[in-house]
Amino acid sequence: MPTKHSMKRFAQAKSNMKKQIVTMAIAAAAAMAISSCDEDTKTLGNSLTNDGDKLSMTTSVYNASSQTILADSVLTSSIVSYLGCVEDPQTKSIVKSGFTTQFNILDNIYISDDKYFDHRDKDDNGLVADSCDIILYSDTPFKNYGKLLATQLRIRELKEPVSQDRYYYSNYSPESIIRTDEGAINVDHVFTFTNMTDGDSKRSGTNYLNNIRIPLNQPYSKDGVKYYSNYGTYILRELTQRLKNKSTKMLNSYVFAKEVCPGLSFEVTDGLGFHSEITDVGLRIYYHLNRDSLFNATLTLAGTEEVMHTTTITNNKERLAQLAADANNSDYSYLKTPAGLFTEVTLPVEEIWAGHEKDSLLAAKMTFQRLNNDTVDSRSLGTPSTLLMVMKDSLYTFFEKKKLPDSRTSYLVSYNSSYNTYTFTNLSNLITTIHNKKVKGTDGDANWTAKNPNWNKVVLVPVYAVVPSNSSTPTRVINDMSLTSTRLLGGKSYPIEVNVVYARFKK
């Protein structure tokens, strides 16, 4: 019978064993991370251990397979919206992006008492806004994917807010909630890639953001009430009235969207070649106040991520499906956004663990080699900068539940322009997790793998990672809906190597 001291020594030895495995795993992963994409890993174990160590390390290489799958739609986000209409140079089909947005009401919003408003409507003596406009901002320069000089977009008003109780995917259409009655906002606006209303000195400033300014100075009406000056007059009157009665009824973004401004819809209606992310939207209302002296005032309501946005992507699914089929009969797979094509990878989990049931999987690495575009011109789409590897069965819930990569069932990597690759260096946890799940599943059900056909499949998805300026850790990962396209070596006739490192305690 074991004594108290022998049990204590056993526990200590077990703890030391775990620590040694963790240390060796970190060393193995680090060695694989710093090895170049074409470096042979067969001698990797020799560099991490020697004959005097208690661990025996071996390396092996296995083959994974990949194919292109069609992304029917992707979850949209309130962080960034997209607007544009271009011809995809690969499919020769039209890709169109539009969006809807609500506007945020801050808790400390302040508008002067309406008795101080200088301009009044001659018919009802109600306060009047001097003018009103919408401004769309982008953090990046507007790129011309065609040869057009100007683009026309349409701004329309929603008759009810989009619901906050559902997920909105990129195939969502807001047409059923667009106001079509007389007096609603329905404005066509032509703009150029350079906002000429901003002078050269302003555009050359370090903090300048590219923008599109859309005046909303047409007569407006709602619920039988006419506002002859502009949409801003309607907003000002509604807000000042509600602020007066704030003690009896709360004014917040939800109430504002439900009772005052459900939101606006934006889409390109003419011009092929403009496509850009829209990082900020502002509804600006200008008016005069007279409090002993006359002065200008501005009220700005922003379409921030705290309120609902939707982005709608129109893509040619037939041409994308044909592109996927061509790739799957060749030696490459596709990554294509927005809402286009993903790469599915089948991992050789059974092969990796066959004969290694008593080993520890210390490290696993996969490198996906990017193929350069056949032709390069001004219309060429960009290369995805960040990829998410996620279990196929979690492809949608990952984004719906706002998960972050956990280095266990999901991983994030950046494009390496020096090697033209995407490299995942720490996949041992993923492969071990899948293996353990499969063992547990088949122990209880011999048909488990047939019932779970995606058990060993992951998907590579182009994403946008939100990383604070003072950190290297992402706080949010969303689908990339910018214009990107690339091919990865793989497909039907090109296996992808999985380099692994095992460890076993010597007897």
N, C-alpha and C positions, 0 to 999 in steps of 0.2 A: 504494500500500500504506500503510495507516495507520501512523503513527509511534507510538513508545512514549508520547510526550507527548500526541498526539491521542487515543489510547485512554484515557489517564488523564483528559483533559478530558471525554471522552464518559461515562466512568464517573461522574465527579463530577456532570456535568449530569443523568445518569439518577438519581443519588442525590438530588439537589436536587429533581428532578421528583417523586420518590416522597414526599419530605418535604412538598412543597407540596400534593400530593393528600391526604396524611394530615391536614395542617393544615386544608385546606378541608373535608374530610369531617367532622372534629371540629366545625368551625364550623357546617356545615350541620346536623349532628345536633343540636347545641346549640340552634340557632335553631328547629328543628322541635320540640324538646322543650319549649321555653318558649312556643311559640305555643299559643293556646287551641284547644279542640277544634273550634270553628267558624270559625277564622281562615282566610282565603284564602291559599294558598301560591304563587299565581302570581307574586307580586312578590318571593318569597323570594330568588331569585338576585341581584336588584338590590341587596339589602341585604348580600350577602356578597362581591360583587366589583364592579369598575368597568371602564370601557373600557381603562384603562391596565394592567390585570392580564394575565397570560399565560394565564389560564384563562377560558374562556367557560362560563357556567353557565346552565342552563335548568331549568324545572320542568314537571311534568306530573301529571295525575291519572288514575288508572285504577280500574276497578271489580273487586272480588273478590266472590265469591258464598259463601254459607254455608248449612249445613243442620244439623239436629239428628240425632245418631246415638246409638244405645243403647249404654251401657256395660254389657256383660254382667256383668263383675266387675272388681275392681281389686285390685292387690297390697296385702296388709295389712302392717302395720309393728309392730315391737316398741316403738316410741316412745310410742304412745298407743293405748288400746283404747276401745271404745264399748259402751254397755249401754243398752237401752231398748226401748220399743214404743209407737209413736204412729200416729195416722191422718194421712196426708198430706192437707192441706186442698185440694190441687189435684186429686189423683187419687182421693181418698176411699178409698184402699187403705191397708193396714197396712204400716208399715216397722218392721222388727225388727232389733236389733243385739245380739249376744252375743259372748263371747270366752273363750279359754282362756289360761292363763298357767302358766309354771313359776316356780321360785323360785331366787334366787341364793345361792350359798354363798361367802362371802368367804374369802380365803386365810388371814386371821388370825382366823377364827372360834374362839371360846373358850367352853367350857362347863365348869363346875367338876367335879371328880372326883365320880362318882356316890355315893361314900360319904358326901358331905356333904348329899345331898338329904334334906330333913326328912320329906317324905311318901313312904310306901311302900305298895305294894299288899299287902293282907293275905294274898292267895293265894300270891304268888310272891316277896314281899319286894322286888319291882322298884321303881325310882323312879317317882314319879307327878307329873304336872303338875297344878297347881291348876285351871287352866282354859286354854282355847285359843279364839282367834277370828281371823276374817279382817276386815281393814279396807280399804275401797275409798275412795281419795281423788280429789277433782276440784279443779282449779285455778279452776274457774268455778262460780258458783251453779247449783244444780239448777233448771231451768226446767220449769214445768208446761205441757205442750202440750195439756192436756185439762182436766177438772174433777175429777180423782180426788184423794182425800185420802191414799191409800196405794198402794204397789206391792208385788207379791210377786215375788221372784226365787228361782231354784233354783240351788244349788251342788252339783255332782257331781264325783266323782273320776275321773281318767283311769286306765285300767289299763296304759297304756304312754305314753311321751312322744311328742309329735309329732316327726317326723323333722326333722333339721337339714339334710338333703340335698335339699330341694325348696322350691319357692316356694309360698306359701299365698295364694290369692286369696279374695276376700270371699264366694264361693259355696261355700267349703269347709265341710263338716259334720263335727264331731268324734264323731258318734253311734257310729261303729264302734269307737271306742277308749274309750268310757265304761264304767266298772265297773258291773255290774248285779247282782253276787252279794251275798249277805247280809253285812252288816257294813261295806259301802262307804259313803263319804260321799254322802248324798243328802238334802239339807236344803232345806226351803222356809222362806224368811224374809220377813216383811212389814216394810217400812220406810216412813217418811214423808219428805217433802222436807226437813224440818228435823230434824236429829238431836237429839231432846229429851234424850238422855242427856248431852249436853254443855250445861252451864249457859249462861245468857245472857251472863255475863261472858266465858266462854271463846269463845263464838261471835262476839262483837263484837271480838275481838282482831285486830290487823292481820295476823298470820301464820296465822290460822285457815284451815283448808281444809275444805270441805264433805266429809262422809264418811258411809259406810254401814258399820256394824259388825255382823258376823254371827257369833254364838257357834257353836263346834263342840265342844260338851260332851256329845255323845251317845256311848254305847259304840261302840267301833270294833274291827274285826278285819281281819286280813290274813294270808294264807298259813296259816290255821288257828290263829293266835294271837289271843286276845281281850284287848283293853285296855278294861277296864270303866269307866274314868274318862272319857277323852276322846282325841281325835286327837293332841293335844299330847304325851300320854304316849308314844304310838308314836314320834313324831318324836324326842323327847328320848332315848329308849332307843336308837334306831338311831344317832343322832349320837354319843352318848357312847361307844357300843361301837366305832364307826368311828374316833373320835378316839383311843381307846386303841390301836388297831391302825394308826395313821397311818403308822408306819414301814414297814409291809408293804403298805399299799394307800392310794393317793392319794384324798383326799376333795375333790371339786370339784363345781361345778354340774352337770356332765355325769353324774358318778357318782350324785349325789343324785337327779337326775331319772330315771335309768335304774333305780336299785336301791331308792330310798326313796320319793320323792314325784314321780310322773310329771307332776303338775300338776292343776289344777282347772278346771272349766268353769262359766261363769256365764251365765244367761239369765233374762229376764223371763217369768213364766208367767201373771201376772194383773195387770191394771191398764193402762189405755190413756192415755198422756200423759207418761210419763217417758222422757227420752232424754238421756244425758250422756256426755261423754268421761271416761274413768277414767285419770288420769295416774299413779297409784301404787297398788300392791297390797301389803299386808303380811300375813304369817302370823305371829301373835304367840302366844307360849307363856309362861305365867306359872307360876312355881314358887317354893318356899321352900328356902333353904340354911341349914344350922346349922353355923357354924364359930365356936365359942366363944359366938356369939350368933345369934339368928334374924333373917334379913333376906330381903326379897323380891328376886326376880330375874326378868328378862324376856329371852327370846330372840326376835328379830324377823328373819324371812326375807323379803326383798323381791322382788317380781316386776319386776326392772329390765329395761332394754332389752338387757342382755347375755345374757338368756335368751330362749327362744322364746315368742312370743305369736301367737295367731291371732284375727282378728275375723271373725265371720260375719254377713253382711247378708242378710236376707230381704226382697225387694221384689216388687211386682206387675209382672212384666215385660210382661204384656199391656197394662196401663194405661199403662205408660211408653211402649211402642211406639205406642199410640194418640195419646199426647201428642206424640210426635215427628212422627207423620204429620200431625197437625193443624197443628203449627208449620211443617212443610215445605210446606204449602199456604197459608201466610200470609206475613206480613212480619216474622217474628222467628224466633229459634232459642233453644234452652234450654240452661241449665247447671243441673244438679240432682244433689245428693249426698244420701245415700251411694249409690255404685254405681248411678247413675241415668242421666243424660243429659249428653253433651258436645256442643260445637259444632265442626263440621268446616268448615274454610275452604279454598276453592280459590283459590290466588293467581294473578293474571294475569301469570305470568312471561314468556310469549312476547310478550304485548303490550308489556310494559315494555321488553324488549330489542329489539323490532323497530325497525330503523333507528337503533339506538344501539349497534351492535356495537363501535364505536371510542370510545365514551364510557366514563367511569367513573361508576358509580352511587354517589353520595356519601351519600345518605340516603333512607330510606323510612319512612313512618309510617302506622299504621292506628289508628283509634279506634273502639271498639265501644261504642255507646250503650246503656245499660241502660234497660229499661222498668220503671216502677214497678208494683207489684202492684195488681191490680184492687180487691182488698179487703184491709184490714189489721185483724187482730184478734190476740188473745193467742196464737193458734196459728200465726201466720204464721212461715214459715221464714226464716232469716237470708239475707243476701247474701254470696256467696263473696268473701272478702277478698283472695285471691291467685290469679292464674291463671298456668298454665304454657302457653306455646305450644310445641308440639313436632311434629316431622315425624310424619305418621300412621304410617309404617312403623316408627317408633321408639317408638311409644306404650307398648309393654310393656317393651322392653329398657331404656328410660330409667330406669324404677323398679327393675327387676331388677338392673341393674348399678350402682345407686345413683349415677347421674350427677348433675351439677350443671349449671344453665343456662350455656351457653358463649357466648351472644350471636352464635352462628353458625348453629346448627340448633335451638336451644332458647332460650326467653326467659321471664323472670319479670316480672310487673307486679302492682301493688297497685290495688285499687279506689279511685277518686277520688270521694269522696262529694260534693265541691263541684260537680263537673260531671256526676256520675252516670255515669261512664265508666270503661273500661279502655283505656289508650292504650299502644301499642307504638311507640317512637320510633326505634329503631335496627335496622330490618329489612333494611338494604342488604346486610349480609353473608349473610343467609339467602337473599335473592333471587338474589344473585350465585352463591352455592354451588349452589343448585338449577339455575340456568341453565347453569353450567359442567358439572355432572353430566349434564344433558340433552344438551348439545352432544357431550360425550365418548361418551355412550351411543349416540346416533343416528349418530355417525360410524362406529361399529362394527356397528350393527344398525339397519336402517331401521324395524324394528317395535319399537324399544326402548320408546317411550311406551305402546304397547298392552300390552307385557309388564310395564310398571311403572305401572299406573293411578293410583297414589298419588303419583307423582313430584312434583306441585305442590300437594299437600294437607298442611295442618297441622291440628292439633286443639287446642282450648282446653280445658284440664282444671283444675278447682278443686283447689288443693293447699294443703298446710301446709308452710311453710318454717321450718326450725329455724335460728335466728339467735342466736349467742352474745351475751350482754349487752354485751360489749366490742367488738362488731364489727357491721358492716352487711352482711356477706357471709354468705349461708346456708351451712351445713355439711351440710345434708341436706334433700331435698325429697321429701315423701311425699304419697300421695293423701289428700285431705280426705274424711273419712267422717262428718263432722258433718252436721246437718240444714240444708241450704241449698238455695235455688232462686231463679233469676232468669231473665228473658228479655232477649235482646239483639236490637236492630234488625238485620234481615237476612232470612234465609229466601228464599222464592221470588221475592218482588216488591220487595225493598229491597236494592240493591247497596251494598257497603261500600267507601268510597273508600280508595285507596292513593295517598298523596301522595309523589312522588319528586323528587329533585334530581339532575341529571346535571352532569358537568363534562367539558370537552374543551379540550385545549391549542390555543391559537390558532396559526395558521401564520404 
